[in-house]
Amino acid sequence: MWHSFPFHPPQASTLAVEWDYLYFFLTALTIFFAGLIFAAVFYFAIKYRRREKNEVPPQYEGNLLLELTWTIIPSLICVFIFIWSAHLFMRASTPPANATEVFVVGKQWMWKVQHPEGPREINELHVPVNEPVKLTMTSEDVIHDFGVPAFRIKRDVVPGMYSTEWFEATQTGQYHLFCDQFCGMGHPTMVGSIFVMSHEDYSRWLTSQLNSKPMFASGELLYTQLGCNTCHTPDGKPGVPPLRGLYGSQVKLQNGKTVTADDAYLRESILGPEAIVGYPPTMPTYQGQMNEEEVLQLIAYIKSLGSPGERKATQQ
């Protein structure tokens, strides 16, 4: 039904229907109460209009039941909306554990996409149908916004930090990708397409694109070229954190706090190590020596060295 409605994009993800239900409910609720208020205004304006020039209207002391009614019912409706929208927001903000991770870098005025297996795309993204996809995104210059109306996803892409969003496409086809944040004179041209493919077609496409190195292999090459291996080794040196099993582990800082070694922590350790107080401040900064794609590749290499549990198993 809605596919023929020109102002309504197709529902092409698992969360699209739920977002639309919430939107339709809020729209219907707004129309109902707006109509009720206008009807009441006209009704009371006519019923209690002044009929004589010197008429003095009677004074009403109030009605406790009426006041409780128009206080309690709207309050319950607001609570219902909050619970519904908060539940949906948490679902939309929490990628499934089995989601395939794809890395996105926004730059005036294009989207640069890289798959863990190695393929890179510009203003395009190929994904399989009925599989969750997690987008890890950052920007090289200004704030962008990765928005796909058909999937009902939209998230700011901010320089200097990582943001994430996810979707699970339910229909094969080509869908529009937009930058939903004004990012300069070329903003209208920062568009692209997402191609949702069957598993067979996606496997063929992925195989045809595997002429480039996987992200972790490119990161390993950077690890050597930048001289990271002179201090950092997979199993570590005194005063230097071991890279094997680092990703996802708990790191205790000098101020006593404990943080998780996630993507954001590793990025800051590479580009702004002076801000990390977990180890002696001896590491130089690589700010300006690496672009965002290379930082993601280096993080992918660190991830490939295993989780904290795998490090313990290796040590045993």
Kinemage of the C-alpha trace (Angstrom):
@kinemage 1
@onewidth
@group {chain A} dominant
@subgroup {mainchain}
@vectorlist {calphas} color= white
{ca met a 1} P 0.000 0.000 0.000
{ca trp a 2} L 2.633 2.508 1.097
{ca his a 3} L 4.912 1.788 -1.858
{ca ser a 4} L 2.615 3.864 -4.072
{ca phe a 5} L 2.572 6.760 -1.605
{ca pro a 6} L 5.085 9.302 -2.990
{ca phe a 7} L 6.068 10.829 0.354
{ca his a 8} L 6.770 7.527 2.083
{ca pro a 9} L 10.033 5.667 1.334
{ca pro a 10} L 9.912 1.859 1.172
{ca gln a 11} L 10.193 -0.125 4.392
{ca ala a 12} L 13.386 -2.050 3.630
{ca ser a 13} L 14.837 -2.886 7.066
{ca thr a 14} L 13.762 -4.776 10.154
{ca leu a 15} L 13.268 -1.601 12.200
{ca ala a 16} L 11.586 0.451 9.481
{ca val a 17} L 8.095 -0.873 10.259
{ca glu a 18} L 8.479 -0.191 13.985
{ca trp a 19} L 9.685 3.369 13.388
{ca asp a 20} L 6.751 3.951 11.081
{ca tyr a 21} L 4.270 2.611 13.634
{ca leu a 22} L 5.621 5.076 16.182
{ca tyr a 23} L 5.513 7.910 13.643
{ca phe a 24} L 1.942 7.109 12.602
{ca phe a 25} L 0.848 6.847 16.227
{ca leu a 26} L 2.327 10.268 17.064
{ca thr a 27} L 0.793 11.769 13.938
{ca ala a 28} L -2.651 10.328 14.716
{ca leu a 29} L -2.360 11.442 18.346
{ca thr a 30} L -1.432 14.970 17.267
{ca ile a 31} L -4.322 15.160 14.802
{ca phe a 32} L -6.792 13.799 17.384
{ca phe a 33} L -5.883 16.258 20.131
{ca ala a 34} L -5.562 19.175 17.713
{ca gly a 35} L -9.038 18.410 16.414
{ca leu a 36} L -10.378 17.969 19.940
{ca ile a 37} L -8.943 21.295 21.087
{ca phe a 38} L -10.223 23.214 18.062
{ca ala a 39} L -13.656 21.591 18.400
{ca ala a 40} L -13.756 22.528 22.086
{ca val a 41} L -12.729 26.118 21.301
{ca phe a 42} L -15.513 26.532 18.749
{ca tyr a 43} L -18.081 24.741 20.924
{ca phe a 44} L -17.394 26.836 24.031
{ca ala a 45} L -17.089 30.039 21.996
{ca ile a 46} L -20.630 29.478 20.716
{ca lys a 47} L -22.193 27.984 23.838
{ca tyr a 48} L -20.838 30.585 26.266
{ca arg a 49} L -20.901 33.610 24.005
{ca arg a 50} L -22.209 36.857 25.496
{ca arg a 51} L -25.874 37.177 24.589
{ca glu a 52} L -26.553 40.542 26.201
{ca lys a 53} L -24.372 43.638 26.536
{ca asn a 54} L -24.430 43.710 30.329
{ca glu a 55} L -24.401 39.942 30.862
{ca val a 56} L -21.952 38.765 33.576
{ca pro a 57} L -20.868 35.131 33.162
{ca pro a 58} L -21.187 32.837 36.205
{ca gln a 59} L -18.028 31.888 38.084
{ca tyr a 60} L -17.049 28.217 38.390
{ca glu a 61} L -14.938 26.990 41.298
{ca gly a 62} L -13.504 24.098 39.309
{ca asn a 63} L -14.062 20.373 39.039
{ca leu a 64} L -11.533 18.083 40.722
{ca leu a 65} L -12.527 15.029 38.669
{ca leu a 66} L -12.193 16.959 35.409
{ca glu a 67} L -8.768 18.346 36.377
{ca leu a 68} L -7.516 14.896 37.406
{ca thr a 69} L -8.773 13.476 34.114
{ca trp a 70} L -6.981 15.966 31.885
{ca thr a 71} L -3.823 15.587 33.994
{ca ile a 72} L -3.638 11.814 34.432
{ca ile a 73} L -4.636 10.731 30.908
{ca pro a 74} L -2.037 12.916 29.078
{ca ser a 75} L 0.588 11.869 31.632
{ca leu a 76} L -0.094 8.177 30.968
{ca ile a 77} L 0.058 8.803 27.219
{ca cys a 78} L 3.440 10.551 27.615
{ca val a 79} L 4.797 7.658 29.700
{ca phe a 80} L 3.576 5.188 27.076
{ca ile a 81} L 5.274 7.166 24.287
{ca phe a 82} L 8.504 7.431 26.293
{ca ile a 83} L 8.677 3.687 27.001
{ca trp a 84} L 7.877 2.789 23.390
{ca ser a 85} L 10.349 5.252 21.853
{ca ala a 86} L 13.113 4.505 24.402
{ca his a 87} L 12.807 0.774 23.741
{ca leu a 88} L 12.986 1.357 19.994
{ca phe a 89} L 15.903 3.791 20.384
{ca met a 90} L 17.890 1.250 22.419
{ca arg a 91} L 17.250 -1.446 19.814
{ca ala a 92} L 18.344 0.880 17.027
{ca ser a 93} L 21.475 1.909 18.984
{ca thr a 94} L 22.634 -1.609 19.889
{ca pro a 95} L 24.026 -3.601 16.953
{ca pro a 96} L 23.558 -7.377 17.158
{ca ala a 97} L 26.611 -9.328 18.242
{ca asn a 98} L 26.710 -11.177 14.908
{ca ala a 99} L 26.562 -8.003 12.793
{ca thr a 100} L 29.051 -7.667 9.944
{ca glu a 101} L 31.161 -4.554 10.499
{ca val a 102} L 31.698 -2.099 7.662
{ca phe a 103} L 33.826 1.039 8.008
{ca val a 104} L 32.734 4.402 6.634
{ca val a 105} L 34.737 7.629 6.345
{ca gly a 106} L 32.963 10.833 5.371
{ca lys a 107} L 34.896 13.446 3.421
{ca gln a 108} L 33.824 16.524 1.489
{ca trp a 109} L 31.987 15.356 -0.536
{ca met a 110} L 31.995 11.592 -0.684
{ca trp a 111} L 31.511 8.451 1.372
{ca lys a 112} L 34.518 6.123 1.506
{ca val a 113} L 33.556 2.583 2.489
{ca gln a 114} L 35.823 -0.337 3.336
{ca his a 115} L 34.851 -3.947 4.039
{ca pro a 116} L 36.947 -6.029 6.470
{ca glu a 117} L 37.708 -8.436 3.616
{ca gly a 118} L 39.389 -5.586 1.728
{ca pro a 119} L 37.025 -4.219 -0.947
{ca arg a 120} L 36.663 -0.437 -0.999
{ca glu a 121} L 33.815 1.589 -2.410
{ca ile a 122} L 33.095 5.253 -3.068
{ca asn a 123} L 29.495 6.414 -2.528
{ca glu a 124} L 28.329 2.807 -2.725
{ca leu a 125} L 27.796 -0.002 -0.264
{ca his a 126} L 27.031 -3.612 -1.149
{ca val a 127} L 25.468 -5.761 1.585
{ca pro a 128} L 23.667 -9.121 1.776
{ca val a 129} L 19.951 -9.257 2.489
{ca asn a 130} L 18.649 -10.434 5.888
{ca glu a 131} L 22.005 -9.988 7.633
{ca pro a 132} L 22.712 -7.265 10.220
{ca val a 133} L 25.370 -4.748 9.211
{ca lys a 134} L 27.150 -2.474 11.692
{ca leu a 135} L 28.603 0.784 10.382
{ca thr a 136} L 31.598 2.255 12.217
{ca met a 137} L 31.888 5.824 10.961
{ca thr a 138} L 34.081 8.884 11.277
{ca ser a 139} L 34.847 12.044 9.300
{ca glu a 140} L 38.061 13.504 7.927
{ca asp a 141} L 36.895 17.126 7.916
{ca val a 142} L 33.465 18.368 9.040
{ca ile a 143} L 30.307 16.868 10.496
{ca his a 144} L 28.420 14.688 8.038
{ca asp a 145} L 25.372 12.494 8.555
{ca phe a 146} L 24.857 9.011 7.137
{ca gly a 147} L 21.165 8.659 6.324
{ca val a 148} L 19.218 5.971 4.466
{ca pro a 149} L 15.479 6.776 4.407
{ca ala a 150} L 14.421 3.280 3.319
{ca phe a 151} L 16.186 1.782 6.353
{ca arg a 152} L 15.067 4.585 8.713
{ca ile a 153} L 18.641 5.150 9.892
{ca lys a 154} L 20.390 8.479 10.367
{ca arg a 155} L 23.481 9.194 12.459
{ca asp a 156} L 25.945 12.072 12.658
{ca val a 157} L 29.469 11.312 11.449
{ca val a 158} L 31.776 13.481 13.547
{ca pro a 159} L 35.507 14.188 13.032
{ca gly a 160} L 37.736 12.942 15.824
{ca met a 161} L 35.416 10.198 17.063
{ca tyr a 162} L 33.598 7.049 16.011
{ca ser a 163} L 29.843 6.740 15.745
{ca thr a 164} L 27.915 3.590 14.931
{ca glu a 165} L 24.570 2.605 13.483
{ca trp a 166} L 23.213 -0.638 12.124
{ca phe a 167} L 20.547 -2.036 9.867
{ca glu a 168} L 19.290 -5.335 8.542
{ca ala a 169} L 17.937 -4.997 5.019
{ca thr a 170} L 14.884 -7.110 4.269
{ca gln a 171} L 14.482 -6.485 0.521
{ca thr a 172} L 16.972 -6.700 -2.306
{ca gly a 173} L 17.349 -3.613 -4.453
{ca gln a 174} L 19.074 -0.236 -4.697
{ca tyr a 175} L 18.419 2.396 -2.022
{ca his a 176} L 19.388 6.042 -1.752
{ca leu a 177} L 22.132 7.176 0.627
{ca phe a 178} L 22.300 10.827 1.677
{ca cys a 179} L 24.379 13.151 3.807
{ca asp a 180} L 21.709 14.641 6.066
{ca gln a 181} L 23.926 17.345 7.586
{ca phe a 182} L 24.907 20.463 5.647
{ca cys a 183} L 28.651 20.064 5.110
{ca gly a 184} L 29.603 22.747 2.616
{ca met a 185} L 28.904 23.909 -0.917
{ca gly a 186} L 29.099 20.377 -2.302
{ca his a 187} L 26.630 18.957 0.203
{ca pro a 188} L 23.890 18.259 -2.403
{ca thr a 189} L 26.300 16.029 -4.335
{ca met a 190} L 27.195 13.859 -1.318
{ca val a 191} L 24.820 11.073 -2.228
{ca gly a 192} L 25.214 7.411 -2.963
{ca ser a 193} L 23.516 4.037 -3.190
{ca ile a 194} L 23.235 0.933 -1.060
{ca phe a 195} L 22.866 -2.294 -3.018
{ca val a 196} L 21.133 -5.081 -1.106
{ca met a 197} L 21.893 -8.399 -2.740
{ca ser a 198} L 20.963 -12.019 -2.295
{ca his a 199} L 23.564 -14.131 -0.493
{ca glu a 200} L 24.631 -15.781 -3.741
{ca asp a 201} L 24.999 -12.475 -5.585
{ca tyr a 202} L 26.827 -10.882 -2.666
{ca ser a 203} L 29.290 -13.799 -2.465
{ca arg a 204} L 30.005 -13.443 -6.182
{ca trp a 205} L 30.451 -9.694 -5.830
{ca leu a 206} L 32.780 -10.105 -2.828
{ca thr a 207} L 34.860 -12.703 -4.662
{ca ser a 208} L 35.191 -10.427 -7.680
{ca gln a 209} L 36.456 -7.599 -5.436
{ca leu a 210} L 39.079 -9.543 -3.495
{ca asn a 211} L 42.013 -8.101 -5.416
{ca ser a 212} L 42.909 -5.880 -2.450
{ca lys a 213} L 44.330 -6.793 0.911
{ca pro a 214} L 42.058 -7.423 3.897
{ca met a 215} L 41.978 -4.544 6.347
{ca phe a 216} L 44.035 -6.370 8.967
{ca ala a 217} L 46.752 -7.145 6.382
{ca ser a 218} L 46.932 -3.477 5.383
{ca gly a 219} L 47.093 -2.608 9.065
{ca glu a 220} L 49.923 -5.056 9.635
{ca leu a 221} L 51.867 -3.408 6.820
{ca leu a 222} L 51.323 0.004 8.427
{ca tyr a 223} L 52.381 -1.478 11.780
{ca thr a 224} L 55.783 -2.212 10.220
{ca gln a 225} L 56.129 0.883 8.031
{ca leu a 226} L 55.396 3.277 10.892
{ca gly a 227} L 57.844 1.521 13.202
{ca cys a 228} L 55.207 0.404 15.698
{ca asn a 229} L 56.993 -2.957 15.962
{ca thr a 230} L 60.072 -1.339 17.524
{ca cys a 231} L 58.176 -0.915 20.797
{ca his a 232} L 54.911 -2.826 20.488
{ca thr a 233} L 55.046 -6.569 20.056
{ca pro a 234} L 52.123 -8.973 20.165
{ca asp a 235} L 53.135 -10.147 23.648
{ca gly a 236} L 54.406 -6.788 24.899
{ca lys a 237} L 57.511 -5.377 26.531
{ca pro a 238} L 58.024 -3.868 30.000
{ca gly a 239} L 56.057 -0.631 30.185
{ca val a 240} L 54.400 -1.250 26.821
{ca pro a 241} L 50.936 -2.798 26.521
{ca pro a 242} L 50.810 -6.161 24.727
{ca leu a 243} L 48.828 -5.994 21.503
{ca arg a 244} L 47.709 -9.619 21.587
{ca gly a 245} L 44.285 -9.663 23.204
{ca leu a 246} L 44.339 -5.907 23.798
{ca tyr a 247} L 41.119 -5.165 21.938
{ca gly a 248} L 38.151 -5.472 24.255
{ca ser a 249} L 40.269 -5.810 27.393
{ca gln a 250} L 40.048 -3.628 30.488
{ca val a 251} L 42.904 -1.129 30.797
{ca lys a 252} L 43.670 0.449 34.149
{ca leu a 253} L 44.804 4.073 33.901
{ca gln a 254} L 47.229 5.880 36.188
{ca asn a 255} L 44.369 7.834 37.729
{ca gly a 256} L 42.801 4.589 38.905
{ca lys a 257} L 40.020 4.460 36.334
{ca thr a 258} L 39.454 1.441 34.144
{ca val a 259} L 38.462 1.792 30.497
{ca thr a 260} L 37.683 -0.660 27.713
{ca ala a 261} L 40.198 -0.882 24.882
{ca asp a 262} L 37.634 -0.323 22.135
{ca asp a 263} L 37.934 1.441 18.778
{ca ala a 264} L 37.782 4.906 20.335
{ca tyr a 265} L 40.486 4.083 22.921
{ca leu a 266} L 42.818 2.662 20.273
{ca arg a 267} L 42.259 5.645 17.979
{ca glu a 268} L 43.119 8.069 20.767
{ca ser a 269} L 46.173 5.986 21.701
{ca ile a 270} L 47.450 6.266 18.120
{ca leu a 271} L 46.638 9.894 17.344
{ca gly a 272} L 46.713 11.455 20.806
{ca pro a 273} L 48.690 9.210 23.160
{ca glu a 274} L 49.395 12.116 25.516
{ca ala a 275} L 45.744 11.939 26.552
{ca ile a 276} L 46.074 8.287 27.615
{ca val a 277} L 47.459 8.094 31.126
{ca gly a 278} L 47.543 4.335 31.470
{ca tyr a 279} L 51.224 4.070 30.526
{ca pro a 280} L 54.295 6.324 30.649
{ca pro a 281} L 53.978 9.151 28.069
{ca thr a 282} L 56.710 7.923 25.740
{ca met a 283} L 54.750 7.157 22.570
{ca pro a 284} L 54.880 9.791 19.815
{ca thr a 285} L 51.708 11.002 18.197
{ca tyr a 286} L 50.819 9.941 14.671
{ca gln a 287} L 48.423 12.831 14.150
{ca gly a 288} L 48.858 14.094 10.592
{ca gln a 289} L 50.819 11.019 9.527
{ca met a 290} L 47.791 8.770 9.030
{ca asn a 291} L 44.376 9.332 7.537
{ca glu a 292} L 41.219 7.890 9.045
{ca glu a 293} L 41.217 4.877 6.721
{ca glu a 294} L 44.723 3.915 7.829
{ca val a 295} L 43.796 4.296 11.495
{ca leu a 296} L 40.895 1.896 10.940
{ca gln a 297} L 43.230 -0.557 9.201
{ca leu a 298} L 45.697 -0.445 12.093
{ca ile a 299} L 42.867 -1.035 14.566
{ca ala a 300} L 41.706 -3.968 12.411
{ca tyr a 301} L 45.192 -5.483 12.734
{ca ile a 302} L 45.111 -5.098 16.525
{ca lys a 303} L 41.677 -6.755 16.556
{ca ser a 304} L 43.048 -9.657 14.521
{ca leu a 305} L 45.522 -10.417 17.322
{ca gly a 306} L 42.671 -11.810 19.376
{ca ser a 307} L 40.524 -11.116 22.404
{ca pro a 308} L 41.598 -11.108 26.080
{ca gly a 309} L 40.407 -14.715 26.420
{ca glu a 310} L 42.506 -15.814 23.467
{ca arg a 311} L 45.570 -14.102 24.973
{ca lys a 312} L 45.158 -16.046 28.229
{ca ala a 313} L 44.803 -19.296 26.298
{ca thr a 314} L 48.002 -18.524 24.386
{ca gln a 315} L 49.891 -17.757 27.581
{ca gln a 316} L 48.800 -21.064 29.109
